[in-house]
């Protein structure tokens, strides 16, 4: 699990210009193996700090026999 609470905090507190134009990403994934196969679930979210553009993928589900 990788999680960040606020892009605004990073923008205000950073003196590094490369960090201020970076992308903040959070993701969560869960994998469980059963006798019949594998179940994977999760999601992700990213936000550009320079323009605030948000991309989100929730939920993600995969079943593999």
PDB file of N, CA, C and O in Angstrom:
ATOM      1  N   UNK A   1       0.838  -1.172   0.000  1.00  0.00           N
ATOM      2  CA  UNK A   1       0.000   0.000   0.000  1.00  0.00           C
ATOM      3  C   UNK A   1       0.885   1.237   0.000  1.00  0.00           C
ATOM      4  O   UNK A   1       1.840   1.330   0.771  1.00  0.00           O
ATOM      5  N   UNK A   2       0.567   2.160  -0.848  1.00  0.00           N
ATOM      6  CA  UNK A   2       1.279   3.433  -0.942  1.00  0.00           C
ATOM      7  C   UNK A   2       0.211   4.514  -0.884  1.00  0.00           C
ATOM      8  O   UNK A   2      -0.711   4.497  -1.700  1.00  0.00           O
ATOM      9  N   UNK A   3       0.303   5.461   0.061  1.00  0.00           N
ATOM     10  CA  UNK A   3      -0.777   6.411   0.278  1.00  0.00           C
ATOM     11  C   UNK A   3      -0.233   7.794   0.585  1.00  0.00           C
ATOM     12  O   UNK A   3       0.747   7.929   1.319  1.00  0.00           O
ATOM     13  N   UNK A   4      -0.851   8.811   0.036  1.00  0.00           N
ATOM     14  CA  UNK A   4      -0.528  10.199   0.353  1.00  0.00           C
ATOM     15  C   UNK A   4      -1.824  10.935   0.651  1.00  0.00           C
ATOM     16  O   UNK A   4      -2.831  10.709  -0.020  1.00  0.00           O
ATOM     17  N   UNK A   5      -1.813  11.806   1.640  1.00  0.00           N
ATOM     18  CA  UNK A   5      -3.048  12.453   2.067  1.00  0.00           C
ATOM     19  C   UNK A   5      -3.384  13.714   1.283  1.00  0.00           C
ATOM     20  O   UNK A   5      -4.558  13.973   1.017  1.00  0.00           O
ATOM     21  N   UNK A   6      -2.385  14.503   0.906  1.00  0.00           N
ATOM     22  CA  UNK A   6      -2.697  15.779   0.280  1.00  0.00           C
ATOM     23  C   UNK A   6      -1.580  16.255  -0.631  1.00  0.00           C
ATOM     24  O   UNK A   6      -0.414  16.297  -0.239  1.00  0.00           O
ATOM     25  N   UNK A   7      -1.949  16.609  -1.844  1.00  0.00           N
ATOM     26  CA  UNK A   7      -0.979  17.186  -2.775  1.00  0.00           C
ATOM     27  C   UNK A   7      -0.696  18.637  -2.416  1.00  0.00           C
ATOM     28  O   UNK A   7       0.398  19.138  -2.676  1.00  0.00           O
ATOM     29  N   UNK A   8      -1.656  19.306  -1.828  1.00  0.00           N
ATOM     30  CA  UNK A   8      -1.501  20.715  -1.473  1.00  0.00           C
ATOM     31  C   UNK A   8      -0.386  20.913  -0.438  1.00  0.00           C
ATOM     32  O   UNK A   8       0.349  21.898  -0.503  1.00  0.00           O
ATOM     33  N   UNK A   9      -0.258  19.991   0.505  1.00  0.00           N
ATOM     34  CA  UNK A   9       0.800  20.080   1.508  1.00  0.00           C
ATOM     35  C   UNK A   9       2.170  20.011   0.846  1.00  0.00           C
ATOM     36  O   UNK A   9       3.075  20.766   1.201  1.00  0.00           O
ATOM     37  N   UNK A  10       2.319  19.111  -0.112  1.00  0.00           N
ATOM     38  CA  UNK A  10       3.594  18.984  -0.823  1.00  0.00           C
ATOM     39  C   UNK A  10       3.891  20.247  -1.618  1.00  0.00           C
ATOM     40  O   UNK A  10       5.030  20.714  -1.633  1.00  0.00           O
ATOM     41  N   UNK A  11       2.882  20.806  -2.280  1.00  0.00           N
ATOM     42  CA  UNK A  11       3.074  22.024  -3.066  1.00  0.00           C
ATOM     43  C   UNK A  11       3.542  23.193  -2.192  1.00  0.00           C
ATOM     44  O   UNK A  11       4.494  23.891  -2.542  1.00  0.00           O
ATOM     45  N   UNK A  12       2.875  23.402  -1.065  1.00  0.00           N
ATOM     46  CA  UNK A  12       3.188  24.546  -0.202  1.00  0.00           C
ATOM     47  C   UNK A  12       4.522  24.415   0.509  1.00  0.00           C
ATOM     48  O   UNK A  12       5.220  25.413   0.688  1.00  0.00           O
ATOM     49  N   UNK A  13       4.895  23.205   0.919  1.00  0.00           N
ATOM     50  CA  UNK A  13       6.081  23.018   1.747  1.00  0.00           C
ATOM     51  C   UNK A  13       7.350  22.712   0.967  1.00  0.00           C
ATOM     52  O   UNK A  13       8.426  22.624   1.559  1.00  0.00           O
ATOM     53  N   UNK A  14       7.249  22.552  -0.324  1.00  0.00           N
ATOM     54  CA  UNK A  14       8.417  22.179  -1.122  1.00  0.00           C
ATOM     55  C   UNK A  14       9.140  23.406  -1.656  1.00  0.00           C
ATOM     56  O   UNK A  14       8.517  24.361  -2.120  1.00  0.00           O
ATOM     57  N   UNK A  15      10.479  23.363  -1.581  1.00  0.00           N
ATOM     58  CA  UNK A  15      11.282  24.411  -2.209  1.00  0.00           C
ATOM     59  C   UNK A  15      11.936  23.887  -3.489  1.00  0.00           C
ATOM     60  O   UNK A  15      12.555  24.649  -4.231  1.00  0.00           O
ATOM     61  N   UNK A  16      11.798  22.605  -3.740  1.00  0.00           N
ATOM     62  CA  UNK A  16      12.354  21.967  -4.933  1.00  0.00           C
ATOM     63  C   UNK A  16      11.377  22.139  -6.099  1.00  0.00           C
ATOM     64  O   UNK A  16      10.265  21.615  -6.033  1.00  0.00           O
ATOM     65  N   UNK A  17      11.757  22.862  -7.175  1.00  0.00           N
ATOM     66  CA  UNK A  17      10.831  23.075  -8.298  1.00  0.00           C
ATOM     67  C   UNK A  17      10.448  21.779  -9.015  1.00  0.00           C
ATOM     68  O   UNK A  17       9.366  21.699  -9.597  1.00  0.00           O
ATOM     69  N   UNK A  18      11.316  20.765  -8.983  1.00  0.00           N
ATOM     70  CA  UNK A  18      10.969  19.496  -9.617  1.00  0.00           C
ATOM     71  C   UNK A  18       9.878  18.771  -8.841  1.00  0.00           C
ATOM     72  O   UNK A  18       9.032  18.108  -9.441  1.00  0.00           O
ATOM     73  N   UNK A  19       9.887  18.887  -7.523  1.00  0.00           N
ATOM     74  CA  UNK A  19       8.865  18.253  -6.707  1.00  0.00           C
ATOM     75  C   UNK A  19       7.518  18.950  -6.871  1.00  0.00           C
ATOM     76  O   UNK A  19       6.475  18.299  -6.820  1.00  0.00           O
ATOM     77  N   UNK A  20       7.531  20.259  -7.065  1.00  0.00           N
ATOM     78  CA  UNK A  20       6.290  21.007  -7.225  1.00  0.00           C
ATOM     79  C   UNK A  20       5.578  20.668  -8.526  1.00  0.00           C
ATOM     80  O   UNK A  20       4.368  20.869  -8.632  1.00  0.00           O
ATOM     81  N   UNK A  21       6.295  20.163  -9.509  1.00  0.00           N
ATOM     82  CA  UNK A  21       5.677  19.795 -10.790  1.00  0.00           C
ATOM     83  C   UNK A  21       5.567  18.280 -10.941  1.00  0.00           C
ATOM     84  O   UNK A  21       5.324  17.782 -12.041  1.00  0.00           O
ATOM     85  N   UNK A  22       5.742  17.558  -9.863  1.00  0.00           N
ATOM     86  CA  UNK A  22       5.719  16.096  -9.890  1.00  0.00           C
ATOM     87  C   UNK A  22       4.289  15.562  -9.929  1.00  0.00           C
ATOM     88  O   UNK A  22       3.321  16.323  -9.901  1.00  0.00           O
ATOM     89  N   UNK A  23       4.183  14.257  -9.993  1.00  0.00           N
ATOM     90  CA  UNK A  23       2.899  13.574  -9.938  1.00  0.00           C
ATOM     91  C   UNK A  23       2.825  12.777  -8.650  1.00  0.00           C
ATOM     92  O   UNK A  23       3.753  12.048  -8.301  1.00  0.00           O
ATOM     93  N   UNK A  24       1.723  12.921  -7.955  1.00  0.00           N
ATOM     94  CA  UNK A  24       1.486  12.211  -6.713  1.00  0.00           C
ATOM     95  C   UNK A  24       0.629  10.994  -7.017  1.00  0.00           C
ATOM     96  O   UNK A  24      -0.439  11.123  -7.616  1.00  0.00           O
ATOM     97  N   UNK A  25       1.087   9.805  -6.610  1.00  0.00           N
ATOM     98  CA  UNK A  25       0.367   8.565  -6.908  1.00  0.00           C
ATOM     99  C   UNK A  25       0.066   7.803  -5.626  1.00  0.00           C
ATOM    100  O   UNK A  25       0.899   7.727  -4.722  1.00  0.00           O
ATOM    101  N   UNK A  26      -1.135   7.240  -5.560  1.00  0.00           N
ATOM    102  CA  UNK A  26      -1.544   6.368  -4.463  1.00  0.00           C
ATOM    103  C   UNK A  26      -2.140   5.110  -5.065  1.00  0.00           C
ATOM    104  O   UNK A  26      -2.840   5.171  -6.076  1.00  0.00           O
ATOM    105  N   UNK A  27      -1.866   3.969  -4.448  1.00  0.00           N
ATOM    106  CA  UNK A  27      -2.433   2.723  -4.953  1.00  0.00           C
ATOM    107  C   UNK A  27      -2.619   1.737  -3.810  1.00  0.00           C
ATOM    108  O   UNK A  27      -1.929   1.790  -2.793  1.00  0.00           O
ATOM    109  N   UNK A  28      -3.570   0.841  -4.009  1.00  0.00           N
ATOM    110  CA  UNK A  28      -3.854  -0.206  -3.047  1.00  0.00           C
ATOM    111  C   UNK A  28      -4.233  -1.451  -3.829  1.00  0.00           C
ATOM    112  O   UNK A  28      -5.103  -1.398  -4.698  1.00  0.00           O
ATOM    113  N   UNK A  29      -3.585  -2.576  -3.527  1.00  0.00           N
ATOM    114  CA  UNK A  29      -3.866  -3.833  -4.217  1.00  0.00           C
ATOM    115  C   UNK A  29      -3.930  -4.968  -3.208  1.00  0.00           C
ATOM    116  O   UNK A  29      -3.218  -4.962  -2.204  1.00  0.00           O
ATOM    117  N   UNK A  30      -4.791  -5.940  -3.484  1.00  0.00           N
ATOM    118  CA  UNK A  30      -4.987  -7.098  -2.633  1.00  0.00           C
ATOM    119  C   UNK A  30      -4.992  -8.340  -3.512  1.00  0.00           C
ATOM    120  O   UNK A  30      -5.682  -8.372  -4.531  1.00  0.00           O
ATOM    121  N   UNK A  31      -4.230  -9.363  -3.130  1.00  0.00           N
ATOM    122  CA  UNK A  31      -4.177 -10.624  -3.871  1.00  0.00           C
ATOM    123  C   UNK A  31      -4.473 -11.766  -2.908  1.00  0.00           C
ATOM    124  O   UNK A  31      -3.947 -11.798  -1.795  1.00  0.00           O
ATOM    125  N   UNK A  32      -5.316 -12.704  -3.335  1.00  0.00           N
ATOM    126  CA  UNK A  32      -5.657 -13.870  -2.523  1.00  0.00           C
ATOM    127  C   UNK A  32      -5.681 -15.099  -3.419  1.00  0.00           C
ATOM    128  O   UNK A  32      -6.343 -15.110  -4.456  1.00  0.00           O
ATOM    129  N   UNK A  33      -4.958 -16.128  -3.011  1.00  0.00           N
ATOM    130  CA  UNK A  33      -4.919 -17.361  -3.789  1.00  0.00           C
ATOM    131  C   UNK A  33      -5.868 -18.385  -3.165  1.00  0.00           C
ATOM    132  O   UNK A  33      -5.842 -18.624  -1.958  1.00  0.00           O
ATOM    133  N   UNK A  34      -6.707 -18.984  -4.018  1.00  0.00           N
ATOM    134  CA  UNK A  34      -7.649 -20.022  -3.634  1.00  0.00           C
ATOM    135  C   UNK A  34      -7.272 -21.311  -4.352  1.00  0.00           C
ATOM    136  O   UNK A  34      -6.375 -21.310  -5.196  1.00  0.00           O
ATOM    137  N   UNK A  35      -7.956 -22.425  -4.021  1.00  0.00           N
ATOM    138  CA  UNK A  35      -7.726 -23.695  -4.712  1.00  0.00           C
ATOM    139  C   UNK A  35      -8.056 -23.590  -6.207  1.00  0.00           C
ATOM    140  O   UNK A  35      -7.404 -24.225  -7.035  1.00  0.00           O
ATOM    141  N   UNK A  36      -9.067 -22.788  -6.543  1.00  0.00           N
ATOM    142  CA  UNK A  36      -9.537 -22.678  -7.917  1.00  0.00           C
ATOM    143  C   UNK A  36      -8.817 -21.597  -8.722  1.00  0.00           C
ATOM    144  O   UNK A  36      -8.968 -21.551  -9.943  1.00  0.00           O
ATOM    145  N   UNK A  37      -8.032 -20.718  -8.071  1.00  0.00           N
ATOM    146  CA  UNK A  37      -7.321 -19.668  -8.801  1.00  0.00           C
ATOM    147  C   UNK A  37      -6.946 -18.512  -7.900  1.00  0.00           C
ATOM    148  O   UNK A  37      -6.850 -18.667  -6.683  1.00  0.00           O
ATOM    149  N   UNK A  38      -6.734 -17.355  -8.496  1.00  0.00           N
ATOM    150  CA  UNK A  38      -6.279 -16.163  -7.770  1.00  0.00           C
ATOM    151  C   UNK A  38      -7.242 -15.009  -7.987  1.00  0.00           C
ATOM    152  O   UNK A  38      -7.720 -14.786  -9.099  1.00  0.00           O
ATOM    153  N   UNK A  39      -7.520 -14.286  -6.928  1.00  0.00           N
ATOM    154  CA  UNK A  39      -8.349 -13.089  -6.969  1.00  0.00           C
ATOM    155  C   UNK A  39      -7.465 -11.892  -6.659  1.00  0.00           C
ATOM    156  O   UNK A  39      -6.762 -11.875  -5.648  1.00  0.00           O
ATOM    157  N   UNK A  40      -7.502 -10.894  -7.528  1.00  0.00           N
ATOM    158  CA  UNK A  40      -6.739  -9.656  -7.328  1.00  0.00           C
ATOM    159  C   UNK A  40      -7.703  -8.484  -7.407  1.00  0.00           C
ATOM    160  O   UNK A  40      -8.513  -8.400  -8.330  1.00  0.00           O
ATOM    161  N   UNK A  41      -7.616  -7.581  -6.440  1.00  0.00           N
ATOM    162  CA  UNK A  41      -8.478  -6.398  -6.416  1.00  0.00           C
ATOM    163  C   UNK A  41      -7.660  -5.205  -5.967  1.00  0.00           C
ATOM    164  O   UNK A  41      -6.687  -5.352  -5.228  1.00  0.00           O
ATOM    165  N   UNK A  42      -8.052  -4.032  -6.412  1.00  0.00           N
ATOM    166  CA  UNK A  42      -7.326  -2.834  -6.000  1.00  0.00           C
ATOM    167  C   UNK A  42      -7.755  -1.614  -6.781  1.00  0.00           C
ATOM    168  O   UNK A  42      -8.810  -1.595  -7.415  1.00  0.00           O
ATOM    169  N   UNK A  43      -6.925  -0.608  -6.723  1.00  0.00           N
ATOM    170  CA  UNK A  43      -7.203   0.626  -7.438  1.00  0.00           C
ATOM    171  C   UNK A  43      -6.025   1.570  -7.333  1.00  0.00           C
ATOM    172  O   UNK A  43      -5.069   1.325  -6.597  1.00  0.00           O
ATOM    173  N   UNK A  44      -6.115   2.664  -8.091  1.00  0.00           N
ATOM    174  CA  UNK A  44      -5.033   3.642  -8.076  1.00  0.00           C
ATOM    175  C   UNK A  44      -5.588   5.036  -8.363  1.00  0.00           C
ATOM    176  O   UNK A  44      -6.670   5.198  -8.926  1.00  0.00           O
ATOM    177  N   UNK A  45      -4.807   6.034  -7.954  1.00  0.00           N
ATOM    178  CA  UNK A  45      -5.166   7.432  -8.185  1.00  0.00           C
ATOM    179  C   UNK A  45      -3.875   8.217  -8.373  1.00  0.00           C
ATOM    180  O   UNK A  45      -2.912   8.018  -7.631  1.00  0.00           O
ATOM    181  N   UNK A  46      -3.851   9.100  -9.354  1.00  0.00           N
ATOM    182  CA  UNK A  46      -2.684   9.961  -9.557  1.00  0.00           C
ATOM    183  C   UNK A  46      -3.150  11.392  -9.768  1.00  0.00           C
ATOM    184  O   UNK A  46      -4.233  11.634 -10.302  1.00  0.00           O
ATOM    185  N   UNK A  47      -2.312  12.346  -9.339  1.00  0.00           N
ATOM    186  CA  UNK A  47      -2.630  13.761  -9.466  1.00  0.00           C
ATOM    187  C   UNK A  47      -1.377  14.525  -9.841  1.00  0.00           C
ATOM    188  O   UNK A  47      -0.348  14.414  -9.175  1.00  0.00           O
ATOM    189  N   UNK A  48      -1.467  15.305 -10.915  1.00  0.00           N
ATOM    190  CA  UNK A  48      -0.367  16.193 -11.305  1.00  0.00           C
ATOM    191  C   UNK A  48      -0.388  17.400 -10.377  1.00  0.00           C
ATOM    192  O   UNK A  48      -1.423  18.050 -10.229  1.00  0.00           O
ATOM    193  N   UNK A  49       0.744  17.703  -9.753  1.00  0.00           N
ATOM    194  CA  UNK A  49       0.793  18.828  -8.823  1.00  0.00           C
ATOM    195  C   UNK A  49       0.746  20.171  -9.533  1.00  0.00           C
ATOM    196  O   UNK A  49       0.295  21.159  -8.954  1.00  0.00           O
ATOM    197  N   UNK A  50       1.202  20.222 -10.771  1.00  0.00           N
ATOM    198  CA  UNK A  50       1.247  21.502 -11.475  1.00  0.00           C
ATOM    199  C   UNK A  50      -0.133  21.980 -11.928  1.00  0.00           C
ATOM    200  O   UNK A  50      -0.417  23.176 -11.849  1.00  0.00           O
ATOM    201  N   UNK A  51      -0.991  21.085 -12.398  1.00  0.00           N
ATOM    202  CA  UNK A  51      -2.295  21.513 -12.907  1.00  0.00           C
ATOM    203  C   UNK A  51      -3.482  20.882 -12.184  1.00  0.00           C
ATOM    204  O   UNK A  51      -4.628  21.214 -12.489  1.00  0.00           O
ATOM    205  N   UNK A  52      -3.235  19.981 -11.234  1.00  0.00           N
ATOM    206  CA  UNK A  52      -4.317  19.389 -10.450  1.00  0.00           C
ATOM    207  C   UNK A  52      -5.096  18.301 -11.162  1.00  0.00           C
ATOM    208  O   UNK A  52      -6.105  17.836 -10.633  1.00  0.00           O
ATOM    209  N   UNK A  53      -4.666  17.875 -12.350  1.00  0.00           N
ATOM    210  CA  UNK A  53      -5.358  16.834 -13.096  1.00  0.00           C
ATOM    211  C   UNK A  53      -5.323  15.522 -12.313  1.00  0.00           C
ATOM    212  O   UNK A  53      -4.261  15.082 -11.873  1.00  0.00           O
ATOM    213  N   UNK A  54      -6.501  14.896 -12.142  1.00  0.00           N
ATOM    214  CA  UNK A  54      -6.617  13.658 -11.370  1.00  0.00           C
ATOM    215  C   UNK A  54      -7.066  12.531 -12.285  1.00  0.00           C
ATOM    216  O   UNK A  54      -8.006  12.686 -13.064  1.00  0.00           O
ATOM    217  N   UNK A  55      -6.387  11.395 -12.185  1.00  0.00           N
ATOM    218  CA  UNK A  55      -6.786  10.173 -12.888  1.00  0.00           C
ATOM    219  C   UNK A  55      -6.987   9.092 -11.840  1.00  0.00           C
ATOM    220  O   UNK A  55      -6.153   8.908 -10.953  1.00  0.00           O
ATOM    221  N   UNK A  56      -8.110   8.374 -11.949  1.00  0.00           N
ATOM    222  CA  UNK A  56      -8.456   7.413 -10.919  1.00  0.00           C
ATOM    223  C   UNK A  56      -8.965   6.127 -11.543  1.00  0.00           C
ATOM    224  O   UNK A  56      -9.717   6.162 -12.516  1.00  0.00           O
ATOM    225  N   UNK A  57      -8.559   4.992 -10.988  1.00  0.00           N
ATOM    226  CA  UNK A  57      -9.030   3.687 -11.436  1.00  0.00           C
ATOM    227  C   UNK A  57      -9.483   2.913 -10.201  1.00  0.00           C
ATOM    228  O   UNK A  57      -8.667   2.352  -9.471  1.00  0.00           O
ATOM    229  N   UNK A  58     -10.785   2.893  -9.981  1.00  0.00           N
ATOM    230  CA  UNK A  58     -11.380   2.204  -8.841  1.00  0.00           C
ATOM    231  C   UNK A  58     -12.655   1.504  -9.282  1.00  0.00           C
ATOM    232  O   UNK A  58     -13.411   2.139 -10.018  1.00  0.00           O
ATOM    233  N   UNK A  59     -12.961   0.352  -8.941  1.00  0.00           N
ATOM    234  CA  UNK A  59     -12.028  -0.668  -8.494  1.00  0.00           C
ATOM    235  C   UNK A  59     -11.449  -1.419  -9.674  1.00  0.00           C
ATOM    236  O   UNK A  59     -11.964  -1.330 -10.789  1.00  0.00           O
ATOM    237  N   UNK A  60     -10.400  -2.145  -9.436  1.00  0.00           N
ATOM    238  CA  UNK A  60      -9.802  -3.021 -10.418  1.00  0.00           C
ATOM    239  C   UNK A  60      -9.963  -4.458  -9.887  1.00  0.00           C
ATOM    240  O   UNK A  60      -9.587  -4.741  -8.749  1.00  0.00           O
ATOM    241  N   UNK A  61     -10.505  -5.339 -10.689  1.00  0.00           N
ATOM    242  CA  UNK A  61     -10.762  -6.713 -10.251  1.00  0.00           C
ATOM    243  C   UNK A  61     -10.298  -7.672 -11.322  1.00  0.00           C
ATOM    244  O   UNK A  61     -10.608  -7.495 -12.500  1.00  0.00           O
ATOM    245  N   UNK A  62      -9.539  -8.709 -10.909  1.00  0.00           N
ATOM    246  CA  UNK A  62      -9.054  -9.714 -11.848  1.00  0.00           C
ATOM    247  C   UNK A  62      -9.164 -11.076 -11.188  1.00  0.00           C
ATOM    248  O   UNK A  62      -8.774 -11.256 -10.035  1.00  0.00           O
ATOM    249  N   UNK A  63      -9.708 -12.044 -11.944  1.00  0.00           N
ATOM    250  CA  UNK A  63      -9.811 -13.422 -11.490  1.00  0.00           C
ATOM    251  C   UNK A  63      -9.047 -14.298 -12.475  1.00  0.00           C
ATOM    252  O   UNK A  63      -9.323 -14.281 -13.674  1.00  0.00           O
ATOM    253  N   UNK A  64      -8.077 -15.072 -11.957  1.00  0.00           N
ATOM    254  CA  UNK A  64      -7.252 -15.932 -12.793  1.00  0.00           C
ATOM    255  C   UNK A  64      -7.442 -17.384 -12.349  1.00  0.00           C
ATOM    256  O   UNK A  64      -7.176 -17.721 -11.195  1.00  0.00           O
ATOM    257  N   UNK A  65      -7.907 -18.253 -13.275  1.00  0.00           N
ATOM    258  CA  UNK A  65      -8.098 -19.666 -12.879  1.00  0.00           C
ATOM    259  C   UNK A  65      -6.781 -20.392 -12.657  1.00  0.00           C
ATOM    260  O   UNK A  65      -6.777 -21.577 -12.323  1.00  0.00           O
TER     261      UNK A  65
END
